Amino acid sequence: MSDENLPPQSCSEVDWDRISERYHELSDILQLFRVPTYKENEAYEGGLLVGMKHRDGLLFKKYEHSYYISLGTGPWMSRAQKLSKEINQKHKDETSVPDFIEVINWRDEIEKAIESRRVTMNFLEAWWRFGALFGSAVELDELSEQSQKYERTKTSAGSKADNSAREVWYARWLTDNGVFVRKHGPSRTSVEMEFAQFCRRIVRGELECPLRPDFFNKKWFDRLSVIDKEGLPVVRSGFKRLSKSKILKLSRSEKFPRHLLPPLSELKFRKNSKA
């Protein structure tokens, strides 16, 4: 008799202990799969705009709590969101499946079979579904770094022209020096003059930012100030056009915490002896 004509194994030959062990091992990993929230996405993008690096893969921290997949490109993220929904939804409540197809809750069916130690069609279908979900998670993990690298490159390239982090730093420089927040504080014009002079000192190489100097380099500060026709340093027009209400709002920004941006005191910048 050929192997293909052999009768299927009886339930007594099924290694339920091994099935249970494997199910819980893979299920624990699968449970950690979730997509970032809007605030996490915002923090991720904000981190790239201030030179932070994000290199975590999907399953790399599989046993750490509160782990989530990093932001990737649109198509990749769309698949990740769909998979996350499929992992966590109750399949019996699925509305997109045709009426003639019986929908089962794969977790319930697997756990019932393990408890009763009985092989059923629902168990086989649920185990196939479980394997397919885990396979998708592994595939997305393998593609995640490439997708995230593309997203990081795109965002980092945009950061050269994206002034959102600079606007927040500029706004905090004004408010920390009393502009718009103290009744008899200094004028915006006088603080901007000192600010522009400070930025030009960095551009000339006299001072260096103590925080991620490779990112917060001369070019980063050069986009804040310029030398006018009279040879004087002035704040660039895009920043000067920011209204009082906008500046006060930017100074309270949660997207760019203070510790992620350059210090707000010239005294905290390093003097460059080579200048």
C-alpha positions in Angstrom: 0.0 0.0 0.0 1.4 3.4 -1.0 1.9 6.2 1.6 -0.8 8.3 0.0 -3.4 5.5 0.6 -2.6 5.1 4.3 -5.4 6.0 6.7 -5.0 9.2 8.7 -3.4 9.1 12.1 -5.7 8.4 15.0 -6.2 11.1 17.7 -4.2 9.0 20.1 -1.1 9.5 17.8 -1.4 13.3 17.9 1.2 14.9 20.2 -1.2 17.4 21.9 1.4 18.4 24.4 3.7 19.6 21.6 0.7 21.3 19.8 -0.2 23.1 23.0 3.4 24.2 23.6 3.8 25.4 20.0 0.5 27.2 20.0 1.2 29.2 23.1 4.8 30.0 22.0 3.7 31.4 18.6 0.5 32.9 20.0 2.5 34.9 22.6 4.6 36.4 19.8 1.5 37.1 17.6 -0.2 38.9 20.5 2.5 41.5 20.5 1.7 42.5 17.0 0.0 45.9 16.8 0.3 49.0 14.7 1.4 52.4 16.1 -1.2 54.9 17.3 -1.5 58.3 15.8 0.6 59.8 18.6 3.3 57.1 18.2 3.4 57.8 14.4 3.8 61.5 15.2 6.6 60.8 17.7 8.3 58.5 15.2 8.2 61.2 12.4 9.2 63.8 14.9 12.2 61.7 16.0 13.4 61.5 12.5 13.2 65.3 12.2 15.5 65.8 15.2 18.0 63.1 14.1 16.8 60.2 16.2 17.3 56.6 14.8 14.6 53.9 14.8 15.8 50.4 13.8 13.6 48.0 15.7 12.2 45.1 13.7 8.8 43.5 14.3 9.7 40.4 16.2 13.1 41.6 17.5 11.7 42.4 20.9 9.1 39.7 20.9 9.3 39.1 24.6 9.3 42.8 25.7 6.0 44.4 26.8 4.3 47.2 24.9 6.3 46.5 21.8 4.9 47.8 18.5 6.0 47.7 14.8 7.7 50.9 13.6 6.2 53.1 10.9 6.8 52.0 7.4 5.7 52.9 3.9 2.0 53.2 2.9 1.5 49.7 1.3 3.5 48.0 4.0 1.7 49.8 6.8 -1.7 49.0 5.1 -0.9 45.3 5.3 0.3 45.6 8.8 -2.9 47.3 9.9 -5.0 44.6 8.2 -3.0 41.8 9.8 -3.3 43.5 13.3 -7.1 43.7 12.8 -7.3 40.0 11.8 -5.2 38.9 14.7 -7.3 40.7 17.3 -10.8 40.5 15.9 -13.5 37.9 16.8 -13.9 36.0 13.6 -17.5 35.1 14.3 -18.3 38.8 14.1 -16.6 39.2 10.7 -19.0 41.0 8.3 -17.0 40.8 5.1 -17.3 37.0 4.7 -20.1 35.7 2.5 -23.1 34.1 4.3 -22.5 30.7 2.9 -19.1 30.4 4.5 -19.0 29.4 8.2 -16.8 31.7 10.1 -15.0 30.4 13.2 -13.0 32.0 16.0 -9.6 30.4 15.4 -8.4 30.9 19.0 -11.4 29.3 20.6 -11.3 26.3 18.2 -7.6 25.6 18.8 -8.0 25.9 22.6 -11.1 23.7 22.6 -9.3 21.0 20.6 -6.2 21.1 22.9 -8.4 20.8 25.9 -10.5 18.0 24.6 -7.6 16.4 22.6 -9.9 15.8 19.6 -9.2 16.7 16.0 -12.1 18.4 14.3 -12.5 20.1 11.0 -12.9 23.4 12.8 -9.6 22.8 14.5 -7.8 22.0 11.2 -9.2 25.1 9.7 -8.3 27.2 12.7 -4.8 25.8 12.8 -4.3 26.7 9.1 -5.6 30.2 9.8 -3.3 30.6 12.8 -0.3 29.5 10.7 -1.2 31.9 7.9 -1.4 34.8 10.3 1.9 34.0 11.8 3.5 33.5 8.4 2.2 37.0 7.4 3.7 38.4 10.6 7.1 36.9 9.8 6.9 38.1 6.2 6.2 41.7 7.3 9.0 41.5 9.8 11.5 40.5 7.0 10.2 43.4 4.9 10.0 45.9 7.7 13.6 47.2 7.7 13.5 47.9 4.0 10.2 49.6 4.3 11.2 51.7 7.3 14.5 52.6 5.7 12.6 54.0 2.7 10.3 55.9 5.0 13.2 57.2 7.1 15.0 58.3 3.9 12.0 60.1 2.7 11.3 61.9 6.0 15.0 62.7 6.5 15.2 64.2 3.0 12.1 66.2 3.8 13.7 67.3 7.1 16.1 69.5 5.2 13.2 71.7 4.1 10.9 70.9 7.0 11.1 73.7 9.5 8.7 72.3 12.1 11.4 71.4 14.6 13.2 74.7 14.0 10.0 76.6 14.4 9.4 75.0 17.8 13.0 75.7 18.9 12.8 79.3 17.7 9.4 79.9 19.5 10.8 78.5 22.7 13.9 80.7 22.4 11.5 83.7 22.3 9.2 82.7 25.1 12.1 81.5 27.4 13.5 85.0 27.0 10.3 86.6 28.0 8.8 87.5 24.6 4.9 87.4 24.7 4.9 85.8 28.2 6.2 88.6 30.5 4.2 91.8 30.8 7.2 94.0 30.6 9.5 91.6 28.8 11.9 92.3 26.0 10.7 93.1 22.5 10.6 90.4 19.9 12.9 92.5 17.7 15.7 92.7 20.2 15.5 89.0 21.1 15.5 88.0 17.4 18.6 90.2 16.8 20.5 88.3 19.5 19.1 85.0 18.3 20.2 85.6 14.7 23.7 86.6 15.9 23.9 83.4 17.9 22.9 81.3 14.9 25.6 82.9 12.8 28.2 82.1 15.4 27.3 78.4 15.0 27.3 78.7 11.2 30.8 80.2 11.3 31.9 77.3 13.5 32.6 79.3 16.7 30.0 77.2 18.6 28.9 73.6 18.4 25.6 72.1 19.5 26.3 69.6 22.3 23.3 67.4 21.2 23.8 65.3 18.1 26.2 67.7 16.5 26.2 65.7 13.3 22.5 66.4 12.9 22.2 69.8 14.5 25.1 71.1 12.4 25.9 74.4 10.7 23.3 73.8 7.9 20.5 73.2 10.5 21.1 76.6 12.1 21.8 78.3 8.8 18.1 77.8 7.9 17.2 80.0 10.9 19.1 83.2 10.0 20.7 85.0 7.1 22.9 88.0 6.4 20.9 90.9 5.0 22.0 93.5 2.4 23.6 95.6 5.1 25.7 92.7 6.3 23.7 92.2 9.5 22.4 88.8 10.8 18.6 88.6 10.8 16.0 85.9 11.4 14.8 84.4 8.1 11.4 85.7 6.9 9.5 82.4 7.4 10.1 82.6 11.1 9.5 86.3 11.4 6.1 85.8 9.9 5.0 83.5 12.7 2.2 85.2 14.7 2.1 85.6 18.5 -0.6 83.0 18.9 1.4 80.6 16.6 4.6 81.1 18.6 2.9 80.5 21.9 1.3 77.3 20.5 4.6 76.1 19.1 6.4 76.7 22.4 4.0 74.2 24.0 4.6 71.5 21.3 4.4 67.9 22.5 5.7 66.6 19.2 9.2 68.0 20.0 10.0 67.6 23.7 12.7 70.0 24.9 15.3 67.3 25.5 15.2 66.3 21.8 16.1 69.8 20.6 19.2 71.9 21.0 19.6 73.7 24.4 17.9 77.1 24.8 21.0 78.8 26.2 24.2 79.9 24.4 26.1 78.9 27.5 25.3 75.2 27.0 26.9 75.2 23.5 30.5 74.1 23.1 33.1 76.6 22.0 35.1 75.4 19.1 38.8 76.1 19.6 39.5 75.4 16.0 37.4 78.4 14.8 
